[in-house]
Amino acid sequence: MSDDLQAKFSKRFGGASRLYRAPGRVNLIGEHTDYNEGFVMPVAIGLSCWVAIGPRDDRKLFIYSEDLDESAEFNLATPDLYPSHNWSDYPLGVATILQQEGYLLGGANLYIRSEVPLGAGLSSSAALEVSVGYALLRRSGYDIKPLQLALLCQRAENEFVGARCGIMDQFAACHGETGKALLLDCRSLEYHPLALPGSAALLICDSKVRHKLASSEYNSRRTECEEALRLLAQTMPHVRALRDLNPRELENHRSRLTPTLYQRARHVVTENERVTLASTALEQGDISRLGALMRASHRSLRDDYQVSCTELEAMVEITDRQPGVYGSRLTGGGFGGCTISLVDLEHSAEFRQRVAEAYHSATGLWTDIYLCQASQGVGREPGIQTEASADQ
């Protein structure tokens, strides 16, 4: 990877480069709770966005995406930079927010390659933001704490790109740990690494469905949660976010909500409970309990939050009936993308073959299935370009 990327960088831009990476993520449980200040349990995966970066003498950014075979050019000295409503908004948004926060960025050439499938719900955008942000800062001589980088990249996606994501994706890309999931409190941003069971595998199945309305529907769900919060807080001032509700309070005040708003709030309240129970199950090595919680999470996402689709339902039904499967659920924002299954390690190879064939038979689509390896968060790839001038 490093030799190939740096050779391609040199061919396109000339000169030396340094290589940085940030992983995508899969969410084990805790969906649509992060922007409600709740609890999530992401895993940084062994699929990353890679950035080869080299310095320029001016203050321009020249960015090439190998995956899209497209280029973009920006002048960092321009007072106002605006979104173009395409892929380049993610790196440009990060650069813009970093400069607003006082980081004086030097010009750079960037060659980007991502292993994270686009639109699959595995946080390809966060992997891009974090890897580019880290590369730009290191090229300009700055160190930054992982949490600060995550927050700035989230701001870029919220304020520049216009996607109202929570903190989970960027946090996982910055804080991921090998072999561990992260139990994250999205209010305090405190987190606790949880060892994944060695006897079970996490298998990600891509439905290959990408719905154009996914982004707008995601924003709509967030707006619905905010409206539910507004109505409930009128009589319960202690409720600052939906994470502050318990099931009894929600039931006692459901008359204040429309049926749809009640369903959205019920998902968030019960999902937060499931994450807490899942962390206990992991700590106790109770894989069966964890699998049952994943199944309950999927039902809630399907029925109360209404973010599933025909293809995801087919995938969950197929994966859940395979030998050795503890539980399956959709992962990510929904409306397409991927499922995550907890599978006995001895059955993982059989699982991949059987699911691929059954899903194709049911939908006419071929899935990609990834064996998830929990990985480290953002960093420089070790053992590569050591020329000091590359970072200066």
C-alpha positions as a Markdown table, in Angstrom:
| # | Residue | x | y | z |
|---|---|---|---|---|
| 1 | Met | 0.0 | 0.0 | 0.0 |
| 2 | Ser | 2.6 | 2.5 | 1.0 |
| 3 | Asp | 5.0 | 1.9 | -1.9 |
| 4 | Asp | 2.2 | 1.9 | -4.4 |
| 5 | Leu | 0.6 | 5.1 | -3.1 |
| 6 | Gln | 3.8 | 7.0 | -2.8 |
| 7 | Ala | 4.9 | 6.0 | -6.3 |
| 8 | Lys | 1.5 | 7.2 | -7.7 |
| 9 | Phe | 1.8 | 10.4 | -5.7 |
| 10 | Ser | 5.3 | 11.0 | -7.2 |
| 11 | Lys | 4.0 | 10.3 | -10.7 |
| 12 | Arg | 1.2 | 12.7 | -10.4 |
| 13 | Phe | 2.7 | 15.5 | -8.3 |
| 14 | Gly | 6.5 | 14.8 | -8.2 |
| 15 | Gly | 8.6 | 14.8 | -5.0 |
| 16 | Ala | 8.3 | 12.9 | -1.7 |
| 17 | Ser | 5.2 | 12.3 | 0.3 |
| 18 | Arg | 4.2 | 11.0 | 3.7 |
| 19 | Leu | 1.3 | 8.6 | 4.2 |
| 20 | Tyr | -1.4 | 8.8 | 6.8 |
| 21 | Arg | -4.6 | 6.8 | 7.4 |
| 22 | Ala | -7.8 | 6.8 | 9.3 |
| 23 | Pro | -10.2 | 3.8 | 9.6 |
| 24 | Gly | -13.9 | 3.5 | 8.8 |
| 25 | Arg | -16.1 | 2.1 | 11.5 |
| 26 | Val | -18.9 | -0.3 | 12.1 |
| 27 | Asn | -21.4 | 0.3 | 14.9 |
| 28 | Leu | -21.9 | -2.8 | 17.0 |
| 29 | Ile | -25.0 | -1.3 | 18.7 |
| 30 | Gly | -26.3 | 2.2 | 19.5 |
| 31 | Glu | -27.8 | 3.6 | 16.3 |
| 32 | His | -29.1 | 7.2 | 16.0 |
| 33 | Thr | -28.3 | 7.9 | 19.7 |
| 34 | Asp | -25.1 | 9.9 | 19.3 |
| 35 | Tyr | -26.9 | 13.1 | 18.2 |
| 36 | Asn | -29.2 | 12.6 | 21.1 |
| 37 | Glu | -26.3 | 12.7 | 23.6 |
| 38 | Gly | -26.7 | 9.0 | 24.2 |
| 39 | Phe | -24.5 | 5.9 | 24.1 |
| 40 | Val | -22.9 | 4.1 | 21.2 |
| 41 | Met | -20.5 | 1.1 | 20.7 |
| 42 | Pro | -18.5 | 1.6 | 17.5 |
| 43 | Val | -15.6 | -0.5 | 16.3 |
| 44 | Ala | -12.8 | 1.0 | 14.1 |
| 45 | Ile | -12.4 | -1.4 | 11.2 |
| 46 | Gly | -9.4 | -2.6 | 9.2 |
| 47 | Leu | -10.5 | -0.6 | 6.1 |
| 48 | Ser | -9.0 | 2.9 | 5.9 |
| 49 | Cys | -8.8 | 6.1 | 3.9 |
| 50 | Trp | -5.2 | 6.7 | 3.0 |
| 51 | Val | -3.7 | 10.1 | 2.2 |
| 52 | Ala | -0.3 | 10.7 | 0.7 |
| 53 | Ile | 0.7 | 14.3 | 1.2 |
| 54 | Gly | 3.6 | 16.4 | 0.1 |
| 55 | Pro | 4.3 | 20.1 | 0.7 |
| 56 | Arg | 3.9 | 23.0 | -1.8 |
| 57 | Asp | 5.6 | 26.4 | -1.8 |
| 58 | Asp | 2.3 | 28.2 | -2.2 |
| 59 | Arg | -0.9 | 28.0 | -0.1 |
| 60 | Lys | -2.9 | 25.9 | -2.5 |
| 61 | Leu | -4.4 | 22.5 | -2.0 |
| 62 | Phe | -4.3 | 20.1 | -5.0 |
| 63 | Ile | -6.4 | 17.0 | -4.1 |
| 64 | Tyr | -6.7 | 13.9 | -6.2 |
| 65 | Ser | -9.2 | 11.1 | -5.4 |
| 66 | Glu | -8.1 | 7.8 | -6.9 |
| 67 | Asp | -11.4 | 6.2 | -6.3 |
| 68 | Leu | -13.4 | 8.8 | -8.2 |
| 69 | Asp | -10.6 | 9.7 | -10.6 |
| 70 | Glu | -11.3 | 13.4 | -9.9 |
| 71 | Ser | -9.2 | 16.4 | -8.9 |
| 72 | Ala | -10.0 | 19.5 | -6.9 |
| 73 | Glu | -7.9 | 22.7 | -6.4 |
| 74 | Phe | -8.3 | 25.3 | -3.6 |
| 75 | Asn | -6.4 | 28.4 | -2.5 |
| 76 | Leu | -6.2 | 28.5 | 1.3 |
| 77 | Ala | -5.4 | 32.2 | 1.2 |
| 78 | Thr | -8.9 | 32.9 | -0.2 |
| 79 | Pro | -10.9 | 34.6 | 2.6 |
| 80 | Asp | -14.1 | 32.7 | 2.0 |
| 81 | Leu | -14.3 | 29.1 | 0.7 |
| 82 | Tyr | -17.7 | 27.6 | -0.2 |
| 83 | Pro | -19.0 | 24.1 | -0.7 |
| 84 | Ser | -19.3 | 22.7 | -4.2 |
| 85 | His | -21.8 | 20.0 | -3.1 |
| 86 | Asn | -19.5 | 17.1 | -4.1 |
| 87 | Trp | -16.8 | 14.9 | -2.6 |
| 88 | Ser | -14.3 | 17.7 | -2.3 |
| 89 | Asp | -16.5 | 19.4 | 0.4 |
| 90 | Tyr | -15.2 | 16.9 | 2.9 |
| 91 | Pro | -11.4 | 17.7 | 2.7 |
| 92 | Leu | -12.1 | 21.4 | 2.0 |
| 93 | Gly | -14.5 | 21.6 | 4.9 |
| 94 | Val | -11.9 | 20.2 | 7.2 |
| 95 | Ala | -9.2 | 22.6 | 6.0 |
| 96 | Thr | -11.7 | 25.5 | 6.4 |
| 97 | Ile | -12.6 | 24.6 | 10.0 |
| 98 | Leu | -9.0 | 24.1 | 10.9 |
| 99 | Gln | -8.1 | 27.6 | 9.7 |
| 100 | Gln | -11.0 | 29.1 | 11.5 |
| 101 | Glu | -9.6 | 27.6 | 14.7 |
| 102 | Gly | -6.3 | 29.3 | 14.1 |
| 103 | Tyr | -4.2 | 26.6 | 12.4 |
| 104 | Leu | -2.2 | 28.2 | 9.6 |
| 105 | Leu | -2.1 | 25.4 | 7.0 |
| 106 | Gly | 0.6 | 25.2 | 4.4 |
| 107 | Gly | -0.1 | 24.4 | 0.8 |
| 108 | Ala | -0.1 | 20.7 | -0.1 |
| 109 | Asn | -0.6 | 18.0 | -2.7 |
| 110 | Leu | -2.8 | 15.2 | -1.6 |
| 111 | Tyr | -3.4 | 11.8 | -3.2 |
| 112 | Ile | -6.3 | 10.0 | -1.6 |
| 113 | Arg | -7.3 | 6.3 | -1.8 |
| 114 | Ser | -10.1 | 4.8 | 0.3 |
| 115 | Glu | -10.7 | 1.1 | 1.1 |
| 116 | Val | -14.0 | 2.1 | 2.9 |
| 117 | Pro | -16.9 | 1.5 | 0.5 |
| 118 | Leu | -18.8 | 4.8 | -0.3 |
| 119 | Gly | -22.3 | 5.1 | 1.0 |
| 120 | Ala | -22.3 | 1.8 | 2.8 |
| 121 | Gly | -22.8 | 3.2 | 6.3 |
| 122 | Leu | -19.2 | 2.5 | 7.3 |
| 123 | Ser | -18.2 | 6.2 | 7.7 |
| 124 | Ser | -16.2 | 6.7 | 4.6 |
| 125 | Ser | -16.8 | 10.4 | 5.1 |
| 126 | Ala | -15.4 | 10.5 | 8.6 |
| 127 | Ala | -12.4 | 8.4 | 7.5 |
| 128 | Leu | -11.7 | 10.9 | 4.8 |
| 129 | Glu | -12.1 | 13.9 | 7.1 |
| 130 | Val | -9.9 | 12.6 | 9.8 |
| 131 | Ser | -7.1 | 11.3 | 7.6 |
| 132 | Val | -7.0 | 14.6 | 5.6 |
| 133 | Gly | -7.2 | 16.7 | 8.7 |
| 134 | Tyr | -4.4 | 14.8 | 10.4 |
| 135 | Ala | -2.3 | 14.9 | 7.3 |
| 136 | Leu | -2.8 | 18.7 | 6.8 |
| 137 | Leu | -1.9 | 19.4 | 10.4 |
| 138 | Arg | 1.2 | 17.2 | 10.4 |
| 139 | Arg | 2.4 | 18.7 | 7.1 |
| 140 | Ser | 2.1 | 22.1 | 8.8 |
| 141 | Gly | 3.9 | 21.1 | 11.9 |
| 142 | Tyr | 1.0 | 20.8 | 14.3 |
| 143 | Asp | 0.2 | 18.1 | 16.9 |
| 144 | Ile | -3.4 | 17.7 | 17.9 |
| 145 | Lys | -5.2 | 15.5 | 20.5 |
| 146 | Pro | -7.5 | 12.9 | 19.0 |
| 147 | Leu | -10.6 | 14.3 | 20.6 |
| 148 | Gln | -9.9 | 17.8 | 19.3 |
| 149 | Leu | -9.4 | 16.4 | 15.8 |
| 150 | Ala | -12.7 | 14.4 | 16.0 |
| 151 | Leu | -14.7 | 17.5 | 17.1 |
| 152 | Leu | -13.2 | 19.7 | 14.4 |
| 153 | Cys | -14.0 | 17.1 | 11.7 |
| 154 | Gln | -17.5 | 16.8 | 13.0 |
| 155 | Arg | -17.9 | 20.5 | 12.7 |
| 156 | Ala | -16.7 | 20.4 | 9.1 |
| 157 | Glu | -19.4 | 17.8 | 8.3 |
| 158 | Asn | -22.1 | 19.7 | 10.2 |
| 159 | Glu | -21.3 | 23.3 | 9.2 |
| 160 | Phe | -19.6 | 23.0 | 5.8 |
| 161 | Val | -20.9 | 19.8 | 4.2 |
| 162 | Gly | -24.4 | 20.2 | 5.8 |
| 163 | Ala | -24.8 | 16.7 | 7.2 |
| 164 | Arg | -26.0 | 16.8 | 10.8 |
| 165 | Cys | -24.0 | 13.8 | 12.0 |
| 166 | Gly | -23.2 | 13.2 | 15.6 |
| 167 | Ile | -19.7 | 12.6 | 17.0 |
| 168 | Met | -19.5 | 8.8 | 16.8 |
| 169 | Asp | -17.9 | 8.4 | 13.4 |
| 170 | Gln | -15.1 | 10.9 | 13.8 |
| 171 | Phe | -14.5 | 9.7 | 17.4 |
| 172 | Ala | -14.1 | 6.1 | 16.3 |
| 173 | Ala | -11.8 | 7.1 | 13.5 |
| 174 | Cys | -9.6 | 9.0 | 16.0 |
| 175 | His | -9.8 | 6.7 | 19.1 |
| 176 | Gly | -10.1 | 3.1 | 17.7 |
| 177 | Glu | -8.2 | 0.4 | 19.4 |
| 178 | Thr | -7.0 | -3.0 | 18.1 |
| 179 | Gly | -9.3 | -5.8 | 19.2 |
| 180 | Lys | -11.7 | -3.6 | 21.0 |
| 181 | Ala | -15.0 | -1.8 | 20.7 |
| 182 | Leu | -15.5 | 1.6 | 22.3 |
| 183 | Leu | -18.4 | 2.3 | 24.7 |
| 184 | Leu | -18.8 | 6.0 | 24.2 |
| 185 | Asp | -20.9 | 8.5 | 26.2 |
| 186 | Cys | -21.7 | 11.1 | 23.5 |
| 187 | Arg | -22.5 | 13.8 | 26.1 |
| 188 | Ser | -19.4 | 13.6 | 28.3 |
| 189 | Leu | -17.2 | 12.1 | 25.5 |
| 190 | Glu | -15.9 | 9.6 | 28.0 |
| 191 | Tyr | -15.2 | 6.2 | 26.6 |
| 192 | His | -14.3 | 2.7 | 27.7 |
| 193 | Pro | -12.6 | 0.2 | 25.5 |
| 194 | Leu | -14.2 | -3.3 | 25.5 |
| 195 | Ala | -12.4 | -6.4 | 24.4 |
| 196 | Leu | -14.2 | -8.2 | 21.6 |
| 197 | Pro | -14.6 | -12.0 | 22.1 |
| 198 | Gly | -11.9 | -14.1 | 20.5 |
| 199 | Ser | -14.4 | -16.8 | 19.7 |
| 200 | Ala | -16.7 | -14.7 | 17.6 |
| 201 | Ala | -16.3 | -12.7 | 14.4 |
| 202 | Leu | -17.9 | -9.5 | 13.3 |
| 203 | Leu | -19.0 | -9.9 | 9.7 |
| 204 | Ile | -20.2 | -6.8 | 7.7 |
| 205 | Cys | -22.5 | -7.5 | 4.7 |
| 206 | Asp | -23.0 | -4.8 | 2.2 |
| 207 | Ser | -26.5 | -4.7 | 0.7 |
| 208 | Lys | -25.2 | -2.8 | -2.3 |
| 209 | Val | -28.2 | -0.4 | -1.9 |
| 210 | Arg | -27.5 | 3.3 | -1.9 |
| 211 | His | -30.7 | 5.4 | -1.5 |
| 212 | Lys | -30.5 | 9.0 | -2.6 |
| 213 | Leu | -32.8 | 10.1 | 0.1 |
| 214 | Ala | -30.6 | 8.7 | 2.9 |
| 215 | Ser | -29.0 | 12.0 | 3.8 |
| 216 | Ser | -32.2 | 14.0 | 3.8 |
| 217 | Glu | -34.0 | 11.3 | 5.8 |
| 218 | Tyr | -31.1 | 11.2 | 8.3 |
| 219 | Asn | -31.5 | 15.0 | 8.9 |
| 220 | Ser | -35.3 | 14.5 | 9.2 |
| 221 | Arg | -34.9 | 11.9 | 11.9 |
| 222 | Arg | -32.7 | 14.3 | 13.8 |
| 223 | Thr | -35.3 | 17.1 | 13.4 |
| 224 | Glu | -38.0 | 14.8 | 14.7 |
| 225 | Cys | -35.9 | 14.0 | 17.8 |
| 226 | Glu | -35.4 | 17.7 | 18.4 |
| 227 | Glu | -39.1 | 18.3 | 18.2 |
| 228 | Ala | -39.9 | 15.5 | 20.5 |
| 229 | Leu | -37.4 | 16.9 | 23.0 |
| 230 | Arg | -38.9 | 20.4 | 22.8 |
| 231 | Leu | -42.4 | 19.1 | 23.6 |
| 232 | Leu | -41.3 | 16.8 | 26.4 |
| 233 | Ala | -39.0 | 19.4 | 28.0 |
| 234 | Gln | -42.0 | 21.8 | 28.5 |
| 235 | Thr | -43.1 | 19.6 | 31.4 |
| 236 | Met | -39.8 | 17.9 | 32.2 |
| 237 | Pro | -37.2 | 20.7 | 32.4 |
| 238 | His | -34.5 | 18.2 | 33.5 |
| 239 | Val | -34.6 | 16.6 | 30.0 |
| 240 | Arg | -31.8 | 18.3 | 28.1 |
| 241 | Ala | -31.7 | 15.5 | 25.5 |
| 242 | Leu | -33.6 | 12.3 | 24.8 |
| 243 | Arg | -30.9 | 10.4 | 26.6 |
| 244 | Asp | -32.2 | 11.9 | 29.8 |
| 245 | Leu | -35.6 | 10.1 | 29.5 |
| 246 | Asn | -36.3 | 6.8 | 31.0 |
| 247 | Pro | -39.0 | 4.5 | 29.6 |
| 248 | Arg | -41.5 | 5.3 | 32.4 |
| 249 | Glu | -41.2 | 9.0 | 31.8 |
| 250 | Leu | -41.7 | 8.6 | 28.1 |
| 251 | Glu | -44.8 | 6.5 | 28.6 |
| 252 | Asn | -46.3 | 9.0 | 31.1 |
| 253 | His | -45.9 | 11.9 | 28.7 |
| 254 | Arg | -46.5 | 10.2 | 25.4 |
| 255 | Ser | -49.8 | 12.1 | 24.9 |
| 256 | Arg | -47.6 | 15.2 | 24.3 |
| 257 | Leu | -46.2 | 13.6 | 21.2 |
| 258 | Thr | -47.6 | 12.6 | 17.8 |
| 259 | Pro | -47.4 | 8.8 | 17.2 |
| 260 | Thr | -44.4 | 9.3 | 14.9 |
| 261 | Leu | -42.5 | 11.5 | 17.4 |
| 262 | Tyr | -43.3 | 9.0 | 20.2 |
| 263 | Gln | -41.8 | 6.1 | 18.1 |
| 264 | Arg | -38.6 | 8.1 | 17.4 |
| 265 | Ala | -38.2 | 8.9 | 21.1 |
| 266 | Arg | -38.9 | 5.3 | 22.1 |
| 267 | His | -36.2 | 4.0 | 19.8 |
| 268 | Val | -33.6 | 6.4 | 21.3 |
| 269 | Val | -34.6 | 5.6 | 24.9 |
| 270 | Thr | -34.6 | 1.8 | 24.5 |
| 271 | Glu | -31.5 | 1.9 | 22.3 |
| 272 | Asn | -29.5 | 3.6 | 25.1 |
| 273 | Glu | -30.6 | 0.9 | 27.5 |
| 274 | Arg | -29.6 | -1.8 | 25.0 |
| 275 | Val | -26.1 | -0.3 | 24.7 |
| 276 | Thr | -25.6 | -0.3 | 28.5 |
| 277 | Leu | -26.8 | -3.9 | 28.6 |
| 278 | Ala | -24.5 | -4.8 | 25.7 |
| 279 | Ser | -21.5 | -3.4 | 27.4 |
| 280 | Thr | -22.2 | -5.6 | 30.4 |
| 281 | Ala | -22.7 | -8.6 | 28.2 |
| 282 | Leu | -19.3 | -8.0 | 26.5 |
| 283 | Glu | -17.6 | -7.6 | 29.9 |
| 284 | Gln | -19.1 | -10.9 | 31.1 |
| 285 | Gly | -18.4 | -12.7 | 27.8 |
| 286 | Asp | -22.1 | -13.4 | 27.3 |
| 287 | Ile | -22.2 | -13.5 | 23.5 |
| 288 | Ser | -25.7 | -14.9 | 23.2 |
| 289 | Arg | -27.0 | -11.9 | 25.2 |
| 290 | Leu | -25.2 | -9.5 | 23.0 |
| 291 | Gly | -26.7 | -11.1 | 19.9 |
| 292 | Ala | -30.2 | -10.9 | 21.3 |
| 293 | Leu | -29.7 | -7.2 | 22.0 |
| 294 | Met | -28.5 | -6.7 | 18.4 |
| 295 | Arg | -31.7 | -8.3 | 17.2 |
| 296 | Ala | -33.8 | -6.1 | 19.4 |
| 297 | Ser | -31.9 | -3.0 | 18.1 |
| 298 | His | -32.7 | -4.0 | 14.6 |
| 299 | Arg | -36.4 | -4.4 | 15.3 |
| 300 | Ser | -36.5 | -0.9 | 16.9 |
| 301 | Leu | -34.7 | 0.6 | 13.9 |
| 302 | Arg | -37.1 | -1.0 | 11.6 |
| 303 | Asp | -40.3 | -0.3 | 13.4 |
| 304 | Asp | -39.8 | 2.8 | 15.6 |
| 305 | Tyr | -37.1 | 4.7 | 13.7 |
| 306 | Gln | -38.2 | 3.4 | 10.3 |
| 307 | Val | -34.7 | 3.5 | 8.7 |
| 308 | Ser | -34.6 | 0.0 | 7.2 |
| 309 | Cys | -35.5 | -1.0 | 3.6 |
| 310 | Thr | -36.4 | -4.1 | 1.7 |
| 311 | Glu | -32.9 | -5.2 | 0.9 |
| 312 | Leu | -31.7 | -4.7 | 4.5 |
| 313 | Glu | -34.6 | -6.7 | 5.8 |
| 314 | Ala | -33.7 | -9.5 | 3.4 |
| 315 | Met | -30.1 | -9.4 | 4.5 |
| 316 | Val | -30.9 | -9.5 | 8.2 |
| 317 | Glu | -33.4 | -12.4 | 7.7 |
| 318 | Ile | -30.8 | -14.3 | 5.7 |
| 319 | Thr | -27.8 | -13.7 | 8.1 |
| 320 | Asp | -29.9 | -14.4 | 11.2 |
| 321 | Arg | -30.8 | -17.9 | 10.1 |
| 322 | Gln | -27.3 | -19.0 | 9.4 |
| 323 | Pro | -25.5 | -21.6 | 11.7 |
| 324 | Gly | -23.4 | -20.0 | 14.4 |
| 325 | Val | -25.0 | -16.5 | 14.2 |
| 326 | Tyr | -25.7 | -14.9 | 17.5 |
| 327 | Gly | -27.4 | -11.8 | 16.1 |
| 328 | Ser | -27.6 | -9.4 | 13.1 |
| 329 | Arg | -28.8 | -5.8 | 12.6 |
| 330 | Leu | -28.5 | -2.9 | 10.2 |
| 331 | Thr | -25.6 | -0.6 | 11.0 |
| 332 | Gly | -25.1 | 3.0 | 10.1 |
| 333 | Gly | -27.8 | 5.5 | 9.2 |
| 334 | Gly | -30.0 | 3.0 | 7.4 |
| 335 | Phe | -31.9 | 3.2 | 4.1 |
| 336 | Gly | -29.4 | 0.9 | 2.6 |
| 337 | Gly | -25.7 | 0.2 | 3.4 |
| 338 | Cys | -24.6 | -2.7 | 5.6 |
| 339 | Thr | -25.6 | -5.1 | 8.3 |
| 340 | Ile | -23.4 | -6.3 | 11.1 |
| 341 | Ser | -23.5 | -10.0 | 12.3 |
| 342 | Leu | -21.9 | -11.5 | 15.4 |
| 343 | Val | -20.9 | -15.0 | 14.2 |
| 344 | Asp | -19.1 | -18.0 | 15.9 |
| 345 | Leu | -15.6 | -17.9 | 14.4 |
| 346 | Glu | -15.8 | -21.5 | 13.3 |
| 347 | His | -18.8 | -20.7 | 11.1 |
| 348 | Ser | -17.5 | -17.5 | 9.5 |
| 349 | Ala | -16.3 | -19.0 | 6.2 |
| 350 | Glu | -19.5 | -21.0 | 5.7 |
| 351 | Phe | -21.5 | -17.8 | 6.6 |
| 352 | Arg | -19.9 | -15.8 | 3.9 |
| 353 | Gln | -20.6 | -18.3 | 1.1 |
| 354 | Arg | -24.2 | -19.1 | 2.2 |
| 355 | Val | -25.2 | -15.5 | 2.7 |
| 356 | Ala | -23.8 | -14.3 | -0.6 |
| 357 | Glu | -25.7 | -17.0 | -2.5 |
| 358 | Ala | -28.9 | -16.5 | -0.6 |
| 359 | Tyr | -28.9 | -12.7 | -0.9 |
| 360 | His | -28.3 | -12.9 | -4.6 |
| 361 | Ser | -31.2 | -15.4 | -4.9 |
| 362 | Ala | -33.5 | -13.1 | -2.9 |
| 363 | Thr | -32.5 | -9.7 | -4.4 |
| 364 | Gly | -30.5 | -10.3 | -7.6 |
| 365 | Leu | -27.6 | -8.4 | -5.9 |
| 366 | Trp | -24.2 | -9.6 | -5.0 |
| 367 | Thr | -23.0 | -8.6 | -1.6 |
| 368 | Asp | -19.5 | -7.8 | -0.4 |
| 369 | Ile | -18.8 | -9.4 | 3.0 |
| 370 | Tyr | -16.0 | -8.2 | 5.2 |
| 371 | Leu | -14.5 | -9.9 | 8.2 |
| 372 | Cys | -14.1 | -7.0 | 10.6 |
| 373 | Gln | -10.8 | -6.6 | 12.4 |
| 374 | Ala | -11.0 | -3.9 | 15.1 |
| 375 | Ser | -8.2 | -1.5 | 14.3 |
| 376 | Gln | -6.2 | 1.5 | 15.6 |
| 377 | Gly | -7.4 | 5.0 | 15.0 |
| 378 | Val | -5.8 | 7.7 | 12.9 |
| 379 | Gly | -2.1 | 7.8 | 12.5 |
| 380 | Arg | 1.0 | 7.7 | 10.3 |
| 381 | Glu | 1.7 | 4.4 | 8.7 |
| 382 | Pro | 4.9 | 3.2 | 10.3 |
| 383 | Gly | 8.0 | 2.2 | 8.4 |
| 384 | Ile | 7.5 | 4.5 | 5.4 |
| 385 | Gln | 8.9 | 7.8 | 4.1 |
| 386 | Thr | 11.4 | 9.1 | 6.6 |
| 387 | Glu | 12.6 | 12.1 | 4.7 |
| 388 | Ala | 12.3 | 15.0 | 7.1 |
| 389 | Ser | 11.3 | 17.6 | 4.4 |
| 390 | Ala | 8.1 | 15.7 | 3.7 |
| 391 | Asp | 6.4 | 17.0 | 6.9 |
| 392 | Gln | 7.9 | 20.4 | 6.9 |
